[in-house]
Amino acid sequence: MAVGELVVASVVDHRVWSAEGERGAPGIYLAGVPGRAFPFTMYRAWKIGTGMVSEEVRFYGPSGRMAYRWGPHARHMLGSMDLTIETDLVEDGRFEETGMHLASFIVDGDVVAELEVPVYLQQAPAKLAKRSEEHTSELQSHSFISYAVFCL
């Protein structure tokens, strides 16, 4: 018997979530491989009968191994006639590989839904831009003017 229904879910980099909310493109970014994930937000809209349930999410990597497990956490559901919205910030994620991961959404031990989530390596800038002498003298001029105005 089905526990309930996951109406919509998304796993979004927290920087994207802050700018675009639930409309943000799914994805998790890593600082290195293997490595720590930058904070990401998990958004879920559940239709599950009223009461307490145990919720967890498991991420499986392209190799098929479980990469990360969030939960289980106790949740109070509003009922199958109302959406229970859950939004959680995950700050302790660690992943061993990049590529498409499968997120399994589990309630009371049953997989209710699955979602593909891309995991990317965050690329550092290849080279930082150098300031030109013209730019540096312009900044010095602005700070001299600001200091002169301050002194008046």
N, C-alpha and C positions, 0 to 999 in steps of 0.2 A: 504494500500500500504506500502511495506517495506521501511523503511528509508534508509537502507543499510545493510552491513554485517560486523560482527565482525569476522575476519579471525582467529585470535589467541588472547588469553588473558591469563594472569597469575597473581596471587597475591602471592608474595613471601616475606618472612622475609628479611629485608634489608641486614642482615649479610650474608645470603645465596645468595642474589642477587649480592652483591659485589664480592663474590667468583665465582659464576657460571652463572650470567646473566640470560637471559630468559630460560635457560635450568635447572635452580634451581627448586627443588621440591616445589610445592605450600604449603603454610601454614603461619599462623599468630600465634605468641607466646604472651601470656599474662604474666604480672608480678604477678598477683593474680586474683582470681575469686570472685566477679566481679572485673574488673580492667582495667588498661591501657594496651594497646597493645604496644609491642616493635615496632619501626618503620618498616613499610613494604612498598614494592614497587608494584604498579599496572602497568602492562605492557599491552598495547592494540595495535593491528594492525587493523585499520578500512578500509573498502572500502565503502565510502559514497560520494555522489555527492559533487562537489565543492561548498564551501560556509561555512557560520557560522551555527553551531548547538549548542544546549545545551546538555551537557553530565553529567550524574551522575551515581553513583554506590550505590546500597543499599544491605546491608548484612542482611540476615534473619537467625536467630539462629534455633537450633533444635526444639525449642518450637513453631516456626512459627512467633514469634515477630520480628519486625525490630530491629536489634542490632546496626547498625551503618549506617549512610548516609554520603556519600562523594559527594559534589557538590550541586547543578548544577554549572558547569563551562562552559563558552563560549569557543568553539573550532573552529578553521578554518580547514576544511577538504580539502584535495588536489584534490579529485575527485575519482570516482569509478574505474578509470583505474590505479590509483596509491594508494599505501598503505599510510595511515596517521598513523604514529607511535606515540603513546603517552605513556610516562613513568612518573609516579608521585610518589613521596615519601609521604607517609601518616604518620604523627607523632602524631596525636591527636585521634587515634582510642581508643574507650572504648567498651568492650564487657561484657555482663552479664553472659555468659555461654561458656563452651568449647564444642567441638564436631564439626560435619560437618555443615557448614554454606552455604547458597546459596547466591552467589553474582549475582545480577541482573544488567546488563549493559543497561542503559537507554539513548536514544537519542531522543531529542525533545518530551519527554513524553512517548515514546514507548519502551517497553522492547525488545531489539534487540537480546540479548543472556543471558544465565545464566551459571554459573560455580560453582561447589562444591569446597569449600575451607575449609580445616581443621583448627580449632582453638585449640591450645594446651596451657596447663599451663606449663610455663618454670619452671622446677624443679631446686631448689637450691642444691648445693652439700650437701650431708648428713653430712659430717665431713671434715674439712680441715686437710690436712696432717701435722703432726708435724715434725719439723726438728730434726734429731738425733743429739746427741752431736758430733759425728764424722763429720757430715755435717757442723755443726756450726764452729768447729775448722778448718775445711778445708777452709771455707769462710774467717775466720780470717787470716789464713795463706796467702791466695791469696791477701787480702787487705794489709797485711804487706809487701809482696813482691812488690806489685804495688806502695806502698808508698816509699819503698826503692829505686826502679828504678826511681821514680819521683824526689827524692832528689839528685840522681846522676846527 
